[in-house]
Amino acid sequence: MREKGEMLSVEDALNIVKTVSPRLSPLIVPIHEALGKVLAQDIRAPNPLPPFIASVKDGYAVIASDGPGEYPIITESRAGNDGVGVLVTPGTVAYVTTGGDVNSSESECRN
């Protein structure tokens, strides 16, 4: 028996919660009634979104072998499809925002 004011261990607290909180059966509801509900299982997208390699932060797509210097910015690649189909070639760079397409031909992305 615990003394008044004595702290419970995390394990004991979790056991109490599990004991007094029975698991509910899953429900199938229309999407417009799902607000406030929790998924009963993980769901996965059948295809990656976005469908391209996306930048995780703002930066510049460059050709690493170009080395340091000033180069013209040939495009801005923003989240969505800006800059799609534009290739960074030696002597050029592309400004890439978070979520922007990082074309696989670029050898580095610098921020």
The first five atom37 places (N, CA, C, CB, O) and aatype in JSON, in Angstrom:
{
  "aatype": [12, 1, 6, 11, 7, 6, 12, 10, 15, 19, 6, 3, 0, 10, 2, 9, 19, 11, 16, 19, 15, 14, 1, 10, 15, 14, 10, 9, 19, 14, 9, 8, 6, 0, 10, 7, 11, 19, 10, 0, 5, 3, 9, 1, 0, 14, 2, 14, 10, 14, 14, 13, 9, 0, 15, 19, 11, 3, 7, 18, 0, 19, 9, 0, 15, 3, 7, 14, 7, 6, 18, 14, 9, 9, 16, 6, 15, 1, 0, 7, 2, 3, 7, 19, 7, 19, 10, 19, 16, 14, 7, 16, 19, 0, 18, 19, 16, 16, 7, 7, 3, 19, 2, 15, 15, 6, 15, 6, 4, 1, 2],
  "atom_mask": [
    [1, 1, 1, 1, 1],
    [1, 1, 1, 1, 1],
    [1, 1, 1, 1, 1],
    [1, 1, 1, 1, 1],
    [1, 1, 1, 0, 1],
    [1, 1, 1, 1, 1],
    [1, 1, 1, 1, 1],
    [1, 1, 1, 1, 1],
    [1, 1, 1, 1, 1],
    [1, 1, 1, 1, 1],
    [1, 1, 1, 1, 1],
    [1, 1, 1, 1, 1],
    [1, 1, 1, 1, 1],
    [1, 1, 1, 1, 1],
    [1, 1, 1, 1, 1],
    [1, 1, 1, 1, 1],
    [1, 1, 1, 1, 1],
    [1, 1, 1, 1, 1],
    [1, 1, 1, 1, 1],
    [1, 1, 1, 1, 1],
    [1, 1, 1, 1, 1],
    [1, 1, 1, 1, 1],
    [1, 1, 1, 1, 1],
    [1, 1, 1, 1, 1],
    [1, 1, 1, 1, 1],
    [1, 1, 1, 1, 1],
    [1, 1, 1, 1, 1],
    [1, 1, 1, 1, 1],
    [1, 1, 1, 1, 1],
    [1, 1, 1, 1, 1],
    [1, 1, 1, 1, 1],
    [1, 1, 1, 1, 1],
    [1, 1, 1, 1, 1],
    [1, 1, 1, 1, 1],
    [1, 1, 1, 1, 1],
    [1, 1, 1, 0, 1],
    [1, 1, 1, 1, 1],
    [1, 1, 1, 1, 1],
    [1, 1, 1, 1, 1],
    [1, 1, 1, 1, 1],
    [1, 1, 1, 1, 1],
    [1, 1, 1, 1, 1],
    [1, 1, 1, 1, 1],
    [1, 1, 1, 1, 1],
    [1, 1, 1, 1, 1],
    [1, 1, 1, 1, 1],
    [1, 1, 1, 1, 1],
    [1, 1, 1, 1, 1],
    [1, 1, 1, 1, 1],
    [1, 1, 1, 1, 1],
    [1, 1, 1, 1, 1],
    [1, 1, 1, 1, 1],
    [1, 1, 1, 1, 1],
    [1, 1, 1, 1, 1],
    [1, 1, 1, 1, 1],
    [1, 1, 1, 1, 1],
    [1, 1, 1, 1, 1],
    [1, 1, 1, 1, 1],
    [1, 1, 1, 0, 1],
    [1, 1, 1, 1, 1],
    [1, 1, 1, 1, 1],
    [1, 1, 1, 1, 1],
    [1, 1, 1, 1, 1],
    [1, 1, 1, 1, 1],
    [1, 1, 1, 1, 1],
    [1, 1, 1, 1, 1],
    [1, 1, 1, 0, 1],
    [1, 1, 1, 1, 1],
    [1, 1, 1, 0, 1],
    [1, 1, 1, 1, 1],
    [1, 1, 1, 1, 1],
    [1, 1, 1, 1, 1],
    [1, 1, 1, 1, 1],
    [1, 1, 1, 1, 1],
    [1, 1, 1, 1, 1],
    [1, 1, 1, 1, 1],
    [1, 1, 1, 1, 1],
    [1, 1, 1, 1, 1],
    [1, 1, 1, 1, 1],
    [1, 1, 1, 0, 1],
    [1, 1, 1, 1, 1],
    [1, 1, 1, 1, 1],
    [1, 1, 1, 0, 1],
    [1, 1, 1, 1, 1],
    [1, 1, 1, 0, 1],
    [1, 1, 1, 1, 1],
    [1, 1, 1, 1, 1],
    [1, 1, 1, 1, 1],
    [1, 1, 1, 1, 1],
    [1, 1, 1, 1, 1],
    [1, 1, 1, 0, 1],
    [1, 1, 1, 1, 1],
    [1, 1, 1, 1, 1],
    [1, 1, 1, 1, 1],
    [1, 1, 1, 1, 1],
    [1, 1, 1, 1, 1],
    [1, 1, 1, 1, 1],
    [1, 1, 1, 1, 1],
    [1, 1, 1, 0, 1],
    [1, 1, 1, 0, 1],
    [1, 1, 1, 1, 1],
    [1, 1, 1, 1, 1],
    [1, 1, 1, 1, 1],
    [1, 1, 1, 1, 1],
    [1, 1, 1, 1, 1],
    [1, 1, 1, 1, 1],
    [1, 1, 1, 1, 1],
    [1, 1, 1, 1, 1],
    [1, 1, 1, 1, 1],
    [1, 1, 1, 1, 1],
    [1, 1, 1, 1, 1]
  ],
  "atom_positions": [
    [[0.85, -1.18, 0.0], [0.0, 0.0, 0.0], [0.89, 1.23, 0.0], [-0.96, 0.0, 1.22], [1.88, 1.3, 0.73]],
    [[0.54, 2.18, -0.81], [1.31, 3.43, -0.89], [0.9, 4.37, 0.22], [1.11, 4.11, -2.26], [-0.24, 4.38, 0.69]],
    [[1.86, 5.15, 0.62], [1.57, 6.2, 1.6], [0.98, 7.39, 0.87], [2.85, 6.6, 2.4], [1.25, 7.59, -0.31]],
    [[0.2, 8.18, 1.55], [-0.42, 9.36, 0.97], [0.68, 10.3, 0.45], [-1.31, 10.09, 2.01], [1.63, 10.62, 1.16]],
    [[0.54, 10.74, -0.82], [1.5, 11.64, -1.41], [2.67, 10.95, -2.09], [0.0, 0.0, 0.0], [3.47, 11.61, -2.75]],
    [[2.78, 9.63, -1.96], [3.87, 8.9, -2.59], [3.63, 8.8, -4.1], [4.02, 7.48, -1.96], [2.52, 8.51, -4.54]],
    [[4.68, 9.04, -4.85], [4.55, 9.02, -6.32], [4.45, 7.58, -6.82], [5.76, 9.73, -6.98], [5.08, 6.67, -6.29]],
    [[3.62, 7.4, -7.86], [3.56, 6.11, -8.54], [4.7, 6.02, -9.55], [2.18, 5.92, -9.24], [5.13, 7.03, -10.11]],
    [[5.18, 4.83, -9.77], [6.16, 4.65, -10.85], [5.39, 4.74, -12.17], [6.93, 3.27, -10.71], [4.18, 4.55, -12.21]],
    [[6.1, 5.02, -13.22], [5.47, 5.09, -14.55], [4.82, 3.76, -14.88], [6.51, 5.48, -15.64], [3.71, 3.71, -15.39]],
    [[5.52, 2.66, -14.59], [4.99, 1.33, -14.88], [3.68, 1.08, -14.13], [6.02, 0.25, -14.51], [2.73, 0.56, -14.71]],
    [[3.63, 1.43, -12.84], [2.4, 1.25, -12.06], [1.26, 2.12, -12.6], [2.65, 1.58, -10.58], [0.12, 1.67, -12.68]],
    [[1.58, 3.36, -12.96], [0.56, 4.26, -13.51], [0.01, 3.7, -14.82], [1.15, 5.67, -13.74], [-1.21, 3.73, -15.04]],
    [[0.88, 3.2, -15.7], [0.42, 2.62, -16.97], [-0.46, 1.4, -16.73], [1.61, 2.25, -17.85], [-1.46, 1.21, -17.42]],
    [[-0.09, 0.57, -15.76], [-0.91, -0.61, -15.45], [-2.3, -0.21, -14.97], [-0.21, -1.47, -14.38], [-3.28, -0.86, -15.33]],
    [[-2.4, 0.84, -14.16], [-3.7, 1.31, -13.71], [-4.53, 1.79, -14.9], [-3.54, 2.44, -12.67], [-5.71, 1.44, -15.02]],
    [[-3.92, 2.58, -15.77], [-4.63, 3.09, -16.95], [-5.12, 1.93, -17.81], [-3.72, 4.03, -17.78], [-6.27, 1.93, -18.25]],
    [[-4.27, 0.94, -18.06], [-4.66, -0.21, -18.89], [-5.78, -1.02, -18.24], [-3.44, -1.12, -19.14], [-6.64, -1.57, -18.93]],
    [[-5.78, -1.09, -16.92], [-6.8, -1.86, -16.2], [-8.17, -1.18, -16.28], [-6.39, -2.04, -14.74], [-9.19, -1.86, -16.47]],
    [[-8.21, 0.13, -16.12], [-9.5, 0.83, -16.07], [-9.94, 1.37, -17.44], [-9.42, 1.96, -15.08], [-11.03, 1.93, -17.55]],
    [[-9.12, 1.21, -18.46], [-9.45, 1.72, -19.8], [-9.5, 0.56, -20.78], [-8.42, 2.79, -20.27], [-8.49, 0.23, -21.41]],
    [[-10.66, -0.07, -20.91], [-10.73, -1.21, -21.83], [-10.53, -0.78, -23.28], [-12.09, -1.93, -21.67], [-10.9, 0.33, -23.67]],
    [[-9.93, -1.68, -24.08], [-9.73, -1.41, -25.5], [-11.09, -1.45, -26.2], [-8.75, -2.45, -26.14], [-11.88, -2.38, -26.01]],
    [[-11.36, -0.44, -27.0], [-12.62, -0.37, -27.74], [-12.51, -1.14, -29.04], [-13.02, 1.09, -28.02], [-11.42, -1.26, -29.61]],
    [[-13.61, -1.65, -29.5], [-13.64, -2.33, -30.8], [-13.56, -1.29, -31.91], [-14.92, -3.2, -30.95], [-14.12, -0.2, -31.78]],
    [[-12.88, -1.61, -33.01], [-12.79, -0.66, -34.12], [-14.16, -0.39, -34.73], [-11.84, -1.19, -35.21], [-15.03, -1.26, -34.73]],
    [[-14.35, 0.82, -35.24], [-15.57, 1.2, -35.94], [-15.21, 1.56, -37.37], [-16.28, 2.39, -35.23], [-14.11, 2.04, -37.63]],
    [[-16.12, 1.33, -38.27], [-15.95, 1.81, -39.64], [-16.92, 2.97, -39.81], [-16.21, 0.66, -40.71], [-18.14, 2.8, -39.68]],
    [[-16.37, 4.16, -40.1], [-17.19, 5.35, -40.23], [-16.86, 6.07, -41.54], [-16.98, 6.3, -39.03], [-15.74, 5.95, -42.03]],
    [[-17.82, 6.79, -42.1], [-17.53, 7.61, -43.29], [-16.48, 8.67, -42.93], [-18.83, 8.27, -43.83], [-16.41, 9.11, -41.79]],
    [[-15.69, 9.07, -43.89], [-14.61, 10.01, -43.64], [-15.11, 11.3, -42.98], [-13.9, 10.34, -44.94], [-14.4, 11.86, -42.14]],
    [[-16.3, 11.78, -43.34], [-16.8, 13.03, -42.75], [-17.21, 12.87, -41.29], [-17.97, 13.53, -43.55], [-17.5, 13.86, -40.62]],
    [[-17.25, 11.62, -40.78], [-17.54, 11.39, -39.36], [-16.3, 10.98, -38.58], [-18.62, 10.32, -39.22], [-16.4, 10.63, -37.4]],
    [[-15.14, 11.0, -39.22], [-13.91, 10.51, -38.59], [-13.19, 11.56, -37.74], [-12.98, 10.01, -39.65], [-12.25, 11.22, -37.02]],
    [[-13.61, 12.81, -37.81], [-12.96, 13.85, -37.03], [-13.0, 13.52, -35.54], [-13.62, 15.22, -37.29], [-14.06, 13.22, -34.99]],
    [[-11.83, 13.56, -34.89], [-11.76, 13.27, -33.47], [-11.55, 11.8, -33.15], [0.0, 0.0, 0.0], [-11.36, 11.44, -31.99]],
    [[-11.57, 10.96, -34.16], [-11.36, 9.53, -33.96], [-9.88, 9.21, -34.16], [-12.25, 8.69, -34.92], [-9.14, 10.02, -34.72]],
    [[-9.45, 8.03, -33.72], [-8.06, 7.57, -33.85], [-8.08, 6.31, -34.72], [-7.4, 7.29, -32.45], [-8.95, 5.46, -34.56]],
    [[-7.1, 6.2, -35.63], [-7.03, 5.02, -36.48], [-6.77, 3.77, -35.66], [-5.95, 5.19, -37.53], [-5.98, 3.8, -34.71]],
    [[-7.42, 2.67, -36.01], [-7.22, 1.4, -35.32], [-5.95, 0.71, -35.81], [-8.43, 0.48, -35.53], [-5.4, -0.15, -35.12]],
    [[-5.48, 1.08, -36.99], [-4.25, 0.5, -37.54], [-3.59, 1.51, -38.46], [-4.54, -0.84, -38.29], [-4.22, 2.46, -38.92]],
    [[-2.31, 1.28, -38.73], [-1.58, 2.17, -39.63], [-2.11, 2.03, -41.05], [-0.07, 1.87, -39.59], [-2.55, 0.96, -41.45]],
    [[-2.05, 3.12, -41.8], [-2.36, 3.06, -43.22], [-1.14, 3.56, -43.99], [-3.64, 3.91, -43.57], [-0.38, 4.38, -43.48]],
    [[-0.96, 3.08, -45.18], [0.18, 3.47, -46.0], [-0.3, 3.85, -47.39], [1.22, 2.32, -46.09], [-1.21, 3.24, -47.94]],
    [[0.31, 4.89, -47.94], [-0.01, 5.3, -49.3], [0.57, 4.28, -50.27], [0.55, 6.74, -49.61], [1.68, 3.79, -50.05]],
    [[-0.15, 3.95, -51.33], [0.37, 2.97, -52.29], [1.55, 3.51, -53.09], [-0.73, 2.53, -53.24], [2.35, 2.74, -53.61]],
    [[1.65, 4.84, -53.19], [2.74, 5.46, -53.93], [3.3, 6.6, -53.08], [2.26, 5.98, -55.33], [2.56, 7.22, -52.32]],
    [[4.6, 6.88, -53.22], [5.18, 7.97, -52.43], [4.63, 9.32, -52.85], [6.7, 7.96, -52.55], [4.4, 9.58, -54.03]],
    [[4.42, 10.19, -51.86], [3.98, 11.55, -52.15], [4.91, 12.51, -51.44], [2.5, 11.77, -51.7], [5.1, 12.36, -50.23]],
    [[5.5, 13.46, -52.08], [5.38, 13.7, -53.51], [6.1, 12.6, -54.31], [5.96, 15.08, -53.87], [6.92, 11.87, -53.75]],
    [[5.79, 12.48, -55.6], [6.36, 11.4, -56.41], [7.77, 11.72, -56.92], [5.46, 11.11, -57.58], [8.16, 11.24, -57.98]],
    [[8.52, 12.51, -56.17], [9.89, 12.85, -56.56], [10.7, 13.04, -55.28], [9.94, 14.14, -57.46], [10.14, 13.13, -54.18]],
    [[12.01, 13.09, -55.41], [12.88, 13.35, -54.26], [12.7, 14.82, -53.89], [14.39, 13.01, -54.57], [13.02, 15.7, -54.69]],
    [[12.21, 15.08, -52.69], [11.92, 16.45, -52.27], [12.95, 16.94, -51.27], [10.51, 16.53, -51.65], [13.46, 16.18, -50.44]],
    [[13.26, 18.23, -51.36], [14.19, 18.86, -50.43], [13.56, 18.96, -49.05], [14.6, 20.27, -50.94], [12.37, 19.24, -48.93]],
    [[14.35, 18.71, -48.01], [13.84, 18.83, -46.65], [14.04, 20.23, -46.08], [14.51, 17.81, -45.75], [13.51, 20.54, -45.01]],
    [[14.8, 21.08, -46.77], [14.92, 22.48, -46.36], [15.4, 23.31, -47.55], [15.89, 22.63, -45.16], [15.86, 22.76, -48.55]],
    [[15.29, 24.62, -47.42], [15.71, 25.51, -48.5], [17.21, 25.38, -48.75], [15.36, 26.97, -48.16], [17.99, 25.18, -47.82]],
    [[17.6, 25.49, -50.01], [19.01, 25.41, -50.36], [19.21, 25.57, -51.85], [0.0, 0.0, 0.0], [18.32, 26.06, -52.55]],
    [[20.36, 25.17, -52.33], [20.7, 25.28, -53.74], [21.16, 23.93, -54.26], [21.8, 26.36, -53.96], [21.99, 23.26, -53.63]],
    [[20.63, 23.52, -55.4], [21.09, 22.31, -56.07], [22.27, 22.72, -56.93], [19.95, 21.63, -56.94], [22.17, 23.65, -57.74]],
    [[23.4, 22.03, -56.75], [24.64, 22.4, -57.44], [25.3, 21.16, -58.01], [25.61, 23.13, -56.48], [24.94, 20.03, -57.65]],
    [[26.25, 21.36, -58.89], [27.12, 20.29, -59.35], [28.38, 20.37, -58.48], [27.45, 20.42, -60.91], [29.12, 21.36, -58.55]],
    [[28.62, 19.35, -57.67], [29.71, 19.39, -56.69], [31.06, 19.66, -57.34], [29.76, 18.1, -55.91], [31.89, 20.36, -56.77]],
    [[31.28, 19.1, -58.51], [32.59, 19.26, -59.15], [32.84, 20.69, -59.62], [32.71, 18.31, -60.32], [33.98, 21.02, -59.96]],
    [[31.81, 21.55, -59.65], [32.01, 22.95, -60.04], [32.87, 23.7, -59.03], [30.66, 23.66, -60.2], [33.57, 24.64, -59.4]],
    [[32.84, 23.31, -57.78], [33.63, 23.98, -56.75], [33.02, 25.32, -56.36], [0.0, 0.0, 0.0], [31.97, 25.7, -56.87]],
    [[33.7, 26.04, -55.45], [33.18, 27.32, -54.98], [33.16, 28.36, -56.1], [34.01, 27.83, -53.81], [33.95, 28.29, -57.04]],
    [[32.25, 29.31, -55.98], [32.16, 30.39, -56.95], [30.76, 30.94, -57.03], [0.0, 0.0, 0.0], [29.87, 30.51, -56.31]],
    [[30.58, 31.89, -57.92], [29.26, 32.46, -58.16], [28.74, 31.9, -59.47], [29.3, 34.03, -58.2], [29.42, 31.94, -60.5]],
    [[27.5, 31.38, -59.43], [26.9, 30.75, -60.6], [25.49, 31.29, -60.8], [26.89, 29.2, -60.46], [24.83, 31.68, -59.83]],
    [[25.03, 31.32, -62.04], [23.66, 31.81, -62.28], [22.62, 30.81, -61.77], [23.45, 32.08, -63.77], [22.78, 29.6, -61.9]],
    [[21.55, 31.37, -61.19], [20.42, 30.54, -60.76], [19.51, 30.37, -61.96], [19.64, 31.19, -59.54], [18.95, 31.34, -62.46]],
    [[19.38, 29.12, -62.43], [18.61, 28.88, -63.66], [17.13, 28.61, -63.41], [19.2, 27.73, -64.41], [16.32, 28.71, -64.34]],
    [[16.77, 28.26, -62.18], [15.36, 28.01, -61.86], [15.16, 28.04, -60.36], [14.89, 26.66, -62.44], [16.12, 27.98, -59.59]],
    [[13.91, 28.15, -59.95], [13.53, 27.99, -58.55], [12.59, 26.8, -58.47], [12.87, 29.3, -57.97], [11.57, 26.77, -59.16]],
    [[12.93, 25.83, -57.65], [12.11, 24.64, -57.49], [11.39, 24.74, -56.16], [12.97, 23.34, -57.58], [12.0, 24.63, -55.1]],
    [[10.08, 24.94, -56.22], [9.27, 25.07, -55.0], [8.41, 23.82, -54.84], [8.38, 26.35, -55.05], [8.31, 23.0, -55.75]],
    [[7.79, 23.7, -53.69], [6.88, 22.57, -53.47], [5.84, 22.57, -54.58], [6.19, 22.66, -52.06], [5.3, 23.62, -54.95]],
    [[5.57, 21.42, -55.1], [4.67, 21.31, -56.25], [5.48, 20.86, -57.44], [0.0, 0.0, 0.0], [6.25, 19.91, -57.35]],
    [[5.31, 21.56, -58.56], [6.04, 21.11, -59.74], [6.88, 22.2, -60.39], [5.07, 20.58, -60.75], [7.29, 22.04, -61.54]],
    [[7.17, 23.3, -59.69], [8.05, 24.32, -60.25], [9.42, 23.71, -60.52], [8.18, 25.53, -59.29], [9.92, 22.94, -59.7]],
    [[10.01, 24.02, -61.63], [11.36, 23.56, -61.93], [11.43, 22.13, -62.42], [0.0, 0.0, 0.0], [12.53, 21.64, -62.69]],
    [[10.31, 21.44, -62.54], [10.33, 20.06, -63.01], [10.81, 20.05, -64.46], [8.92, 19.4, -62.88], [10.34, 20.84, -65.28]],
    [[11.72, 19.16, -64.76], [12.23, 19.05, -66.11], [13.44, 19.94, -66.39], [0.0, 0.0, 0.0], [14.06, 19.82, -67.44]],
    [[13.78, 20.84, -65.47], [14.95, 21.69, -65.64], [16.15, 20.96, -65.02], [14.74, 23.1, -64.98], [16.09, 20.54, -63.87]],
    [[17.21, 20.81, -65.78], [18.4, 20.14, -65.28], [19.46, 21.15, -64.9], [18.94, 19.15, -66.33], [19.74, 22.09, -65.65]],
    [[20.05, 20.95, -63.74], [21.19, 21.77, -63.34], [22.39, 21.2, -64.07], [21.4, 21.78, -61.76], [22.71, 20.02, -63.96]],
    [[23.06, 22.06, -64.81], [24.22, 21.64, -65.58], [25.46, 22.3, -65.01], [24.05, 22.0, -67.09], [25.34, 23.26, -64.24]],
    [[26.64, 21.82, -65.35], [27.85, 22.46, -64.81], [27.83, 23.97, -65.04], [29.11, 21.86, -65.46], [27.49, 24.45, -66.12]],
    [[28.21, 24.7, -63.98], [28.25, 26.16, -64.06], [26.93, 26.84, -63.74], [0.0, 0.0, 0.0], [26.81, 28.05, -63.91]],
    [[25.92, 26.08, -63.29], [24.62, 26.66, -62.94], [24.17, 26.09, -61.6], [23.56, 26.38, -64.04], [24.7, 25.07, -61.14]],
    [[23.19, 26.74, -60.97], [22.58, 26.25, -59.73], [21.07, 26.46, -59.82], [23.17, 26.96, -58.48], [20.59, 27.23, -60.64]],
    [[20.34, 25.77, -58.95], [18.9, 25.96, -58.85], [18.57, 26.22, -57.39], [18.1, 24.72, -59.41], [19.07, 25.52, -56.51]],
    [[17.72, 27.21, -57.13], [17.25, 27.46, -55.77], [16.13, 26.48, -55.49], [16.77, 28.95, -55.58], [15.19, 26.37, -56.28]],
    [[16.22, 25.76, -54.38], [15.23, 24.73, -54.05], [14.65, 25.04, -52.67], [15.87, 23.3, -54.08], [15.39, 25.11, -51.69]],
    [[13.33, 25.22, -52.6], [12.68, 25.46, -51.31], [12.28, 24.13, -50.68], [11.44, 26.38, -51.47], [12.3, 23.09, -51.34]],
    [[11.91, 24.18, -49.42], [11.45, 22.98, -48.74], [10.3, 22.36, -49.52], [11.01, 23.29, -47.29], [9.32, 23.03, -49.85]],
    [[10.42, 21.07, -49.83], [9.4, 20.37, -50.59], [9.61, 20.44, -52.09], [0.0, 0.0, 0.0], [8.87, 19.81, -52.85]],
    [[10.6, 21.2, -52.52], [10.87, 21.32, -53.95], [11.52, 20.08, -54.52], [0.0, 0.0, 0.0], [12.17, 19.32, -53.8]],
    [[11.36, 19.88, -55.82], [11.92, 18.74, -56.52], [13.44, 18.87, -56.58], [11.32, 18.63, -57.94], [13.96, 19.87, -57.08]],
    [[14.14, 17.87, -56.08], [15.59, 17.82, -56.18], [15.9, 16.81, -57.27], [16.27, 17.44, -54.82], [15.91, 15.61, -57.03]],
    [[16.15, 17.32, -58.48], [16.39, 16.44, -59.62], [17.58, 15.53, -59.36], [16.62, 17.26, -60.89], [18.6, 15.97, -58.83]],
    [[17.44, 14.27, -59.72], [18.49, 13.29, -59.41], [19.8, 13.56, -60.16], [17.99, 11.89, -59.75], [20.81, 12.96, -59.83]],
    [[19.8, 14.45, -61.15], [21.05, 14.72, -61.85], [21.97, 15.64, -61.04], [20.75, 15.35, -63.21], [23.17, 15.69, -61.3]],
    [[21.42, 16.37, -60.06], [22.27, 17.24, -59.25], [23.09, 16.37, -58.31], [21.42, 18.28, -58.45], [22.59, 15.37, -57.78]],
    [[24.31, 16.73, -58.1], [25.14, 15.89, -57.24], [25.12, 16.32, -55.79], [26.56, 15.9, -57.74], [25.53, 15.55, -54.92]],
    [[24.65, 17.52, -55.5], [24.57, 17.96, -54.11], [23.48, 19.01, -53.97], [25.92, 18.53, -53.63], [23.1, 19.68, -54.92]],
    [[23.0, 19.12, -52.75], [22.07, 20.21, -52.43], [22.64, 20.89, -51.21], [20.58, 19.69, -52.19], [22.77, 20.26, -50.16]],
    [[22.98, 22.17, -51.32], [23.59, 22.93, -50.23], [22.61, 23.92, -49.66], [24.85, 23.64, -50.71], [21.79, 24.48, -50.39]],
    [[22.69, 24.16, -48.34], [21.84, 25.19, -47.75], [22.68, 26.25, -47.13], [20.9, 24.6, -46.73], [22.14, 27.22, -46.58]]
  ]
}
